[in-house]
Amino acid sequence: MHYSTPGPSRRNFDPDASLVLVGIRGSGKRSLGFIAATALNRRFITEDFYFKEVTGYTRHEFLQKFGSHEFQRRDIEVLKMMLDNHRTRCVIECGLGSLTRDIQDHLRQYSMTNPVVYLLRDMEQIQRLLRLEDQSARRLVHGGPSHRTCSNFEFYNLEERPPPSLTGDEGTPDRRSENYSFKLKDAKEDFTRFVRFITGATATDPGFDSPFVLLETPPERKSYTHAVFIRLSDLIDGFVDLPELESGGDAIELCVDVWSPDVVSLVSKQVSLLRRIAKVPIIYSVDILALGIDPHNGHSQHLRDLYFHILEHGLRLGVEYLAVDLGQDHDRLTQIVRSRGMTKIIGHYVLEPSSGVSWEDDACFSLYLEAERLGCQLVRILRVATTREDNEAVRKLVDRVRSLPGTHPPIIAYNLGLIGRSSQVFNPILTSVTHPAVKRPARSERDPHITSQDAIRALFQSYMLDPLRFYILGASVAYSISPAMHNAAYRSCGLNHVYSIPESPSLAELDRWCHDPNFGGTSVVQPWRVTVAQQLKYKSRHVEAIGAVNTVMPLRASADGNMYPLPEQASRRNQAGRVAAWWGENTDWISILVCFRRNLSPRNAISRKTTGLVIGAGGMARAAIYAMLQLGCRKIFILNRTISRAEEVAKHFNSWMASSQPESGTVVRVLRSAQEPWPADFAPPSMIASCVPESRVGDEPPANFEMPLQWLGSPTGGVILELAYKPLDTPLLKQMRRIRSETGQPWVLVDGLEVVAEQGFAQFELMTGRKAPRRLMMQEVLRNYVGEDGPLDERTIQARLDRTF
């Protein structure tokens, strides 16, 4: 088979360049287009809508009136107009017209300036969805691959996962069903992340920035990060337990070691599967030896084309990293680098023992410089170790690179094989590791033999990392489920830390902990979120905006007492040291934002009309308002028993918004009473957060709030977050389930356990710099929860896990 692919596609676009979706019928263009438009805050244009707007007829009406020949001519003409007249700030769905030669030629030119995404989907699913006979399905599938020739990106639209532990109404279109809200949840999250990455929106999103590298920081900017190495052949042969990959690495490296024309779409599907399950960056690499592409022995033009064909496909998939072999043709590597789009290129080279090149040689250093000249964003040089002394020698190359003046690409350098394990442990960036999910033994000495957990444990055993003590601080924490959640995560990741409840929780504990070099941080809960925030000198901009804190971490100082710079503090997590000051963060708003974003249906996408409602005026209410503002909601109402406290919170956020967006006007308004009708000038709320404590705290009564019926007028329903979780079935949730059952209003209900778990995930990552084992932590939350009726039964726990992950 000859791989005569054209030169690499262009993927460097203006940030506002319109996004075009192509694919066969049933591939999900309409649904994913709506998701993309919402994610990018753009206008969504469909071929059907535009055809009627231009001609005054629906496509069917035009066909009936003017005949097929005139319809085809006019259809192509209108489709070209749609593309040419909407080159910026739009998401465009191309329908059947994209199967014609004229439009495909037009799209090839269009892809020089705009991202054009080819959508794929399982053909059996499409056939079932469209109710096609086998012959019709075969005709339809033949048109799909031609879209690769006129697009520069590719996305495999995975089938949604039905909750396997739930029975009865699975897959139902009934909006009253508890499962309805999960119908497009995975696709929404997957495609949102994909389009935001390929358009560069992720790089400009300031929502999660923090000197403690919260959530969105790339792994090359964190300490001791690991990439789980998975061979494509192992995926194909079923030797990888995919659900287990949810945790255990900071990235996943998919190594292509088999290839054929039939495997192309399968690779696209596997990348989508890995993204959905692990939710970490993908490194896409090629095993040149397994494919017979040996640059040292020479090879045919066919094999050279094959290599670059595989690389080009990786760029089409919008992977975060692409590893290119520095021994391949330099001119063609330059083309790949220039067409990378937002993908980062890792210049990769393996030094063979037969080469005679050691870590100290100038030839090794020259490899790094060559990769930098090529334009690589990272450089990875590996060597097949022959002696244990090689593990000391590798540090000389790293030190030589780090001594270069100015800014240079990060270097990944270590020895391969069992002998090289210590150098793998001490390599700080993206060391390849194996994983318990990979059931087949390593194929060779070059494959990784240690897990991320092994490497982290070794760092503790060698005193590079230190055991730390973490706590939870609040008035009612005796039965907190946070210790179980965090301690389970520590064990899973190999971290030798302990999270506990202090014997006598009080704010005085902070004074004691400032003298403990092994203090790692503390969670802060009611009623001290606001009080502690006011006392901290150093805090994130999120805490400044919210006026409340839920996480306090130590800022370390050197032996002479000088505090390390804030950017350096992040690299000192998991290390003991003198406490110089406190740093305040807030992950409550992140949990609320995630829960809203995950559960808002496309029909309830944030717009100028969207209204939010917050019940309460404490620290969690402040976090909820901030989360709504970050989502783009500019009409928020607050209801609280004590009106003066609500007015104080409203004033705080209105002043904050005015300082950054003077044109915003009043964004937070106070409702005087639940007995008032909903304000006539505003849409009924579609985002509601109940932040009333579940138990009496000070003067605050327990959670017994119910929604006034006259406020539930949203025709598209919305999302209600109940932050209280004792009892789990609060009066508000009972009321809303009853209303949903009686009226069919599509309200999605999220209880407090989901919210507390999400803030715990973010808090764990903030405190440790490690990826949270989310499913494990959620499982601990559920198993350690004890409500009025006792602990949750195993079936309920499993059902909730399946529904969430």
N, C-alpha and C positions, 0 to 999 in steps of 0.2 A: 504494500500500500504506500503510495507516494503522498507525502504531506506538503502540498504546494499552497500553503496559506499565504495570504497577502501580507504586506508589511504590517507591523503592529498598529492597532487602532490608536486614534488620538483620545486622550482622556483628561486633558487639561483644559478646563472650561471656565468661562466667566461664572462666578458663584450664582448668578441669577439665571443662567441658561435653562430654558425649559427642559423638562424631563419627559421623554416619550416612551410609552409602553407598547410593545408589539408581542404577538403570539397568536396561536390558533384559538378558535372558539373554546370557551370553557377553561382557559388557563388562568382566569382570575383578574383580567385587566381592569374591569370596572371596580371591583372591591379593593384591589391593591392601589388603583389610581386614586380612589377616595382617601385611602390611608396615607398615601404619599403626599397628596395635596394638604391634608391636615398637618402632617409632620413638618412640611416645609412652609406652611402658611402661604399656599399658592392657589390660584384659580384652577379648577379641574374642568377640562373640556373633553367631551366625548365625540366620536365621529358621528354618531346618530344625531346628537343635539345640534352640532354645527351644520350638518347637512340640511336639517329642517330650517335652521336660522337663515341659511343662505338661499335655499330654493323655495321655502314656504311649504314644502311637502315632506312627509316622512319618506324614508327610503322605499318602503313598501308602496306608498301612494304614488311616488314618482315612477317606480317600475311599472305599476299597473297602467298609468296614464301615458307614458312615453315609450315603453318597451325596453328590452334588455340592452340593446346596443347603445341607445341614448343614455340609459341609466349608468352603464359602465363608464362611458365617456365623462359624464357629468360627475360621477362619484370620484374618479381620479382627479379631476379638476378641483373639486371642492376640498378633497383631502390635502392636496398640495397647498391650497390657500390656507387651510387650517394650520398647517405646519409653518408656513412662511410668515403668517400674520401674528403668530404667537411664539416668538423665539425666546422670550424671557418671561420669568415669573409665573409659569404655567406648568401643569402636569397634563399631558395629552395622551388620550387613549386612541390608538389606531385599531380599527376593526378589521373587517374582511379585506379592505383595500390594501393592507400590508402584504397580502399574498400575490399581488400583481407585480409584474416586472417593472413597470413605470414607477410605482411607488417605492419599490425596493431600491431602484437606482437613486431616487430622490432622497431616501433615507440614508443611503451611503454618504451622500454629500452632506446631509444634515448632521450626521454623526461626527463630522469634522469640527463642528462648533457646539454640539449638544450631546448630552448623554441619552443614548437609545438603549433601552433595556428589553431584552428578549426574555419573556416569561415562559417557564416550562411547568408542567404538572403531570402527575401520574396519569397515563392514558386510560387505565381502567376506571379511575375516578372521573375523568372527563366523560367517558362513555356512559357511566352510570348517571352522572349529573345531567347530561343532555339526552339521555335515553336513546342512544344511537344503536342501530344494527351494526353487526361486525363489519360489514362492507363499508358502511358510511364512516365508521371509526378509522378503518384503514386508509381511506381517502384523506381524512382529516389529518392523520398523523404524518402523511407524506409532505404536507406543507410546512411543518414545523421547522425542520433544520435549515430551510432557506432563510429564516430570520437571522441566523447567525452571521450571514454574509452582509447584513445591512444594519447590524447593531454593534455596540462596543461594550455592552455589559450583559450579564446573564444572571437570572435569579430563578431558583427552583422553588415553586410554591408548594410547600409541603401540606399534606392533608392534616387537618386539625386532629388532635388526640382526644378522643372521647374519654371521659373519666371512667376507667374500667371497673372501679369499685362501686359505682352508682348504678342503680337499676331503675327501670320504669320508664322515665321520660328522656333517656339519653338521645341526643341529636334532635330533640324536638324543636320546631320553630316557635313554640309557645313562649312568649316573652314572660309569662308568669312562672315558668320553670326556673328552678335554681341553676340549671345548667345552661340556660340561654346565653348568659353573659360571657360564657367561655367559648362561644362558637367561633369568633374571629380573634380571640385574645392572642394566641401564639403568632398568627400571621401578622397581626397588627404590630406586635413587638419586633418580630423578625424584620419585616419590610421597613418599618420606621428606622431601625438601626442601619439597615442597608442603604436607604436613599440618603439619610443624613450623612453617612460616611462618604459615599461616592460624590456627593455634591459639595463636600467640604463643610457642611453645616455643623458637624460635630466639633471640628477644630475651632470654630468661633463661638461655641456655646459656653458661656461663663458660669452656667448654673451650678456646677459642682466644684469650682476651683477652691483650693485650700493649700496652705503651705504643707499640710500633712497629707497631700496627694490623695484626696478622697475620690474614690470610685473611677474617675475617667482618666487617670494618669497612665500613660503607656508603660508597659513593663520595663523598658530599657531605662526609665527614669526612677525605678524603685530598686531596692537592694535585694539580692539573692532571689531572683525570679526564675521560674522554671517553665519549660515548654514540654507538654506531654507528647511524646513521639509516637505516631500511629502510621503504620503502613497501609496504603490503599488496599493491597492484597488481603491484609488481615480483616479489613472492613468487609470486603466482598465475600470472603470465606466465612464470615460470622464469628471471628475470633475476638471481637470487641464487644463487651457488654456496655452498650451506649449509655443507658441511664446512670451507670456508675461514674461517668465522666463529668458529672455535674460539679465536682470539686477535685482538687488535687494538682492544679497547675495554674499558672498565670496566662498561659497561651496553649494552643494545640498546634503541633506541627503535623500536617498531613503530607506524608512522603509518597509521591507517585512512583510506584515501582512496577506497575503494569500499565499497558496502554494498547488501545485498539480503537477503531472508529466507533465500536459499540459501547465503549466505556465512557465516552465524553459526557453524555447526559448523566450517567451514574456518578461521575465525579462532582457535577453540579449539585446533585441530590445529597451526596455525602457531606459536602461543605455546608449545605443548609441544615442538615441534621446535627452536625457538630456545633454549629452556631446556636441552634435552638436549645440544645441540651446543656452545653458548657457555658455559653454566654461570655466567652473570652475571645481575644483576637486569634485569628488563624494565620499560621505561617505555612506557606505552600512551597514545597521543595520537590526536587526530582532526584531519584536514585539513579545516577547515570550508569553505574556498574550493572545494576539489575536490568537495565534496558539495553545494555551493550554499547553504551556511549562512553568510550574511554578516550579522553582527549590526549592522553599520553601515547597511545598506540595508533592514533589516526583512525578515521572512520569515514564512511561514505557520506555523500551529500544528503542521502535519504535520512540517515541518523541525525545529521546536524539539523535538518528541517524538522524532524520529529521532536528534538529537544526544544526548539524555539516555539513549535506548535503547542507543546505542553505548557510552556511558560506563558504564552499569550492567553491560553485558556484560564490560567490562574488570575491574570489581570482582569479578564472578563468577569470573573466571579467577585471582583471587588474585595479580595482578601486584604487583610491589614499588612501582611508582610509577604514578600516573595524572595526566596533564596535563589541566587543565580551563581552558577559555577564560574569562577574567575578564569578557569582554563579553557573556556569556550571562545568562539570567535568574538573579538573585541568590538568590531563594528556593529555586529548584531546585538551584542549586549548593550551597547550604547543606545540602540533603537528601543530596546526594552525599557531602559531607564528613562528615556525621554517620554515614553508612552505610559508611564506608571500611574498617572492620575494621583490619587491620595494614598496609594499603596507604597509602603516603605520597602526599599530594596536592601536585602542583606547580601553583601558580597561574600561568597562562601568558597573555601578551599580546604582540602584535606592533604596534609603533608604525609606522603608515604615514606616508610623507612628506606625504601630503595632510592629515594631522591637524594638522600644524604644531607638534607637541609634540617638544621636544628633550630630550636627556638631563638638561640642567640645570633644566628646568622643574619647578615644584611639582606639576604634573599627573602627571608621571612618578613622582615620589616618592610621590604619593598612591595610585598604582596598587599600589605595594609595600605600603603601609599597609592598603589595602583587602583585599589577598590575606591579609595577616596576620590581620585581623579576621575574615575568612571561616573561618580555621582551617587554612590551607595550611601544610604542613611545609616547603616550599621555594617560592621565587618566581622565575619566569623571565620576564624582560622583554627582548624583542628589538626591534631597529629596523632598518629598511631603510636602509642607509648611502647617502648621496648625495655625501659628500666624505670625504677621508681624515682631516680634522679630527674627524669623528665618533668616530674610534677613541680620541682623547684625551679627548673629552667623556664617554664612557661611564664612565670612571674616577671622575668626579665623583659620579655616582649611587652607585656602589659605596662610595666613601669616606663618603658621607652616611649610607648604611645602616649601615656598620660603626661610625660614630660614635655610633649610638643607644645609650643606656645599657641594661644588662640583656641578656637573651638573646632573640634574634630569629631568624626563619627565614633560612637561607642564601640568598643572592641569586645568580642566574645572569643575567648581563647582557653582551650583546655585539651587534655589528652583523652583519647578514646580507650575503651576496653577496661577490664577489671583493674589493671595496673594504674590506670589514670583516674580512678574514682576520687582520690583526694583532691585532684585539681578540678574535678567536676563540682565537688562540694564547695570549693572556695571561689569558683567563677561567679561573679556577682550578677551577671545578666543572662537571662534566657538559656540556662543550661538545659540540654535535652534530658528528659527523664522518662522512665516507663511508668506504668500505672496498673493497679490491681485489675482494672477493667480489661486490660490486654491479656488474653488468656494464653496466647501462643508464646513460647519462650523466645528470647532474643535470637534473631537469625544468625548474627555474627558478633564478633567482638566490637564492631562499630556501633551496634545498636546499644542504647542506654540500658544499664543494669540496675540503676538505683531509682527510687521513687522520690518525689518531692518531700514526702514525710521523712524518708531516710536522710536526705540532704539536710533538712532543717534540724533533725535530731543530732546529726554529726556536728553542726555548727554550735549547738548547745554543749555537746560533749567536749568540744575543743575550746570552749569559753569565748567564742566569737560572739555568741548571743547569751543573754542572761535570763534566768527565771525571774519573772516580775509578779507583783501582787496587784490585782484589780479589785474594785469594790463597787457597791451600789449605795448611794446616799439619798435618804428620803425619810419621811415620817412613818410610812407604813410599808416597810420592805421585808418584814420577817418572813413572808411567804412568797417572795419574789421568785419568778421562774428564770430570771436572767442568769444566775449562777449556773444552773443546769445547761442552759443554752450555750453560754460562752465556754464553760469547761469542756463540754463535748467537742466544740469546735477546736479548742486548743489541742486536745488529744488527736483529733483527726489530722491536724496540720503538722503535728510533731512539735508543737510549741510547749515548752516546759513552764507554763504560767498557771496561776490559780486566781479564780474570781470568787469572791466571797462577800458575805454580809457582815459589816462590822458589828461588834458586840453591842455598842451603844451609839447608833447612828445619830450624829449631830454635825453641825457645821464646824464644830471644834476639831473634828477629825482632819480637816484640811490642814490645820496648823501642825498636827502630829505627822501627817504624811509628808510634809515638805522636808522633813529630816530623814526620810527613808529613801536611800538611793535605789531600792528595788521597787519603789512605787511606780506602777505603770499607768494608772488612770482610774477614774471613777465615773460611773453613771450618776446622773443627778435627776431625781424625780420630785414630784410634788411634795411639799409646797415651796421648794427652794429654787426652782428653775430661774425665776426672775431675780431673786435676792442674790444668788451666786453670780449671775451675769453682771449685775451692777458692781460687784466687788472686783472683777477681773480687769487687769490692765491690758492683757493680750487676749484677743478674741478674733474669730473670723468675721468677715463682713456679714455673714448670715446671722450670727449672734447679734451683731450691732443692729441689724435691721429688725430682727424678731424681738430683741430685748429679753430673751430667755435662753438658757443654756441647758443641755442635757448630758454633756460630756466635758470633763475636765482632765487635761493631760499635763504631765510635767514638761517644762522646758529645761533641758540639761545645760550644765555649765562645765567648763574645763576645770582642772585642778586649781587654777589660779582664780577661779570664781567668775571668769568672763563667760557670759552666755553665748552659746553657739548661735550663728545667724539662723533666722527662721527657716530658710530653705534647707539648711543642713539638719535641722531637728528631725525631719521626716526619716532620714537615713539612720537615725539613732534610736528609732523604735526597736523594741526587743533587746535593748541594751540598758544596763543599769548605769547610774551616774548621779552626780550631785544635782539636786533640784534647785533651779535659780528662780523660777516663776511658774505661773500656771497659764495654760492655753485653754480657752473656752471654745467649744464647738456645739453644734446642734444637728442631730440626725433625725429629730422628730419630724421636721418639715419634709425631709427626704422620704420618709416612710409614707407620709400623707400624700405627697406628690406622686409617688410610685403607685399607690393604691388607686388614686383618682385616674391617673393616666392609663393604667392597665385596664380599668373597668368602664371608662367612658366609651360608649358606643360611637361609631362614626357619625350618627345623627346628632349626638350631643357634643361634637367637637367644639372646642372653645372658639367663640366668635364675639363680636362687639355686643351682642345681645345676652351673652351668657351671664347668669347671676349665681352667686354663691351665698350660702348661709352658714354661719358658724354659731354654735350654741356654746356659751361660756366665755370667760374673759381671762382665763389663767394662761400659764405658759404653753399648754397644748393648743389653746385657741389661737394664740399668737402664731404658733408654728403653722396652724391650718390656714390662717389668712395669708401668711407669707407663701405657702405652697400654692395657693390659688393665684396669687399675684405672679409667681414664677411661671405658672401654666398659661398666663395671659388673660386671666379674668380681671376685669376692671370695675365690676359692680358687685360688691360684697356687703352683706348685711350681717350684723352681730346682735344676738339676743342674749341678755344676761339678767339674772335676778336683781343684781345691784347695778342700776343704770349708770351710776357714776364710774364704775370700773369699765363698763363697756365703752363709755365716752372717752375714757383715758386711752384705751387700746385703739379706738378709731382715730383719735387725735395723733397718736404715735405713728400709725401707718400713713395717714394722710400727709403728715409732715415729712415722713421719709420719702414717699412718692414724689412730693412737690420738690424735694431737693435734687432728685435725679431726673424726673420728668415733669417739669413745671407745667406742661400743657395738660397733664392728666386730670387735674381737678380733684373733686372728692371721689375717692374710690371705696372707702369703708363708711357705712352709715349704720346708725344705731336704731334698732326697733325698740319701741317703748314697752310693748306688751305682746304676748302671744294671742291676745284676744283681738288685736287690730287686724283689719283686712290687709292682704298683701298690697304694697304700694302700687297704684294703678299704672304708673309710668315705667315700671320695670317688669321684665319677664319673670315668671315664677322660677324659683331656684331649681337648677339641675345638678348642682353640687352642694351637698349638705354634710357638714362635719359636726357631730355631737361630741363636745369636749367637756362634758360634765363629769366630775369624778364619780367612780362607782361606789365609793364609801365617803362618809362625812369627813372632810378635812377642814379644820377650823370652823368658819361660819358657813362653809359651802355644804349644801345638802347632798345626799347621794343621787345617783343618776336615776331619775324617774320621769325624764322628759318624754313627751309625745308631740308629734307634729300637729299643728292646727290644720284641719282638713282644708281650710280655704287657702292654705299656702302650697298645696300639692296640685297645682294646676298645670305643671309642665306636661304637654301632650306627648313628649318623647321620654318621659320619666327622667332618669338620671342615676346618680350614684349617691348613696348614703353611707358615710363612714361613722360607725359607732366606736368611739375610742375606749369606752368602758368594757370590761370583760368579766366582771363578777357581779351579777350572774352573766353568763355568756349570752343568754337570750334576754336582753334588756327590754323594758317596756316599749322603747322606741322600735326595736326590731320586731317584737311581737305585733305591734300595731301595723308596721309596714308590710309584714308578711300577710296579714289579714287583708289589708287594703289591696295589695297586689293580687291576691287570690280573687277578691270580689270584683275588682275593676279591670284587671288585665293591664294596668299601667306598668310599663317596663322599668321598674326600679331595680337596680343592682344593689344588694346589701352586703356590706363588708364589716365584719365584726372586729372587736378589739384585738383578738389574738393575731390576726393577719397584720394589723398595724404594728403591734409590739414586736412581732418577728422581723418585719422589714426594718424598723429602726435598729434592731439588734444586729442585722446583717451589716448595715452601713456603719454602725458603731464598732463592730468587730474589725472591719476593714480599716477604719480610721485609726484604731488603737494599735493594730498589729502590722498593717501594710500587707496582709495576706488576703487572698480571695476567700470570702466566707463560704463554707460548705452549707449552702442554704437549706437543702432538703433535710440534712441531719439536724440543723439548728431548729427548723420548724418542727421536726419530729420530737425533739426534746421539749419544745414549748407545749406541744399537745399532750405528751405523755406526763408532764409534770404539772399540768393544769388540774386544779381541783375546784370544781364549782359547788353550787348548792346541792347538786345531786351526786357529788362525788367525782372521781376522775372520768375522762372520756373513755368509751370502750374502743377496742382495737379496730373494729370495723369503721367507726366514725373517724378515727385518726387516719386510717389508710385512705378513706374516701377524700378527706381534706388534702392529704398529701398529693394524691393523684390529680385532684382538681387544680392544684396550685402549680405542680411541677410536671 
